[in-house]
Amino acid sequence: MTTLNYLEFPAGTLEETVDFYSRAFGWEFKRYGDEYAAHEDGPCQLGLDASEHRVSAILPVIRVDSLDDARTAVVGAGGTITV
């Protein structure tokens, strides 16, 4: 079984990004300091990262039953494991 569990977005300015998603969709965010916030309602959660080490693109977190089977499937489909 595989499930999309979490999406992490880069956020240039945390305050503006939280404000946008709050106004656009009515989402509430839990703050983790000045550089990270998360919307944790529903089956897929959303993280906003405004740290200097933030991700450069959307980072999907996928829950799998077997890491070895998932690795084999990703490589078999032409993917590359980088971390």
C-alpha positions, 0 to 999 in steps of 0.5 A, a space after each residue: 500500500 502506498 499513500 501520499 502522506 505529506 507535501 512540503 512546499 518551499 516558502 520564500 516568505 512564511 507569513 505571506 505563504 501562510 496568509 495566501 493558503 489561509 485566505 484562499 482555502 481557509 486552512 489553519 497552520 501550526 507554527 514551528 518557529 519563524 521558518 516552518 508551518 504545517 497544515 495538519 487537517 486531513 489525510 495529506 498534510 502540508 508543510 511550508 518551509 521558509 528556512 535558508 535550507 528549504 527544499 527547492 521544489 515540492 517534496 512529496 512524502 509517500 508512506 509505503 508498506 515496504 521500503 525495499 519494495 518501493 525502492 525496487 519499484 521506483 528504480 524499475 520505473 526509471 527513477 533515481 534514488 538520490 537520498 
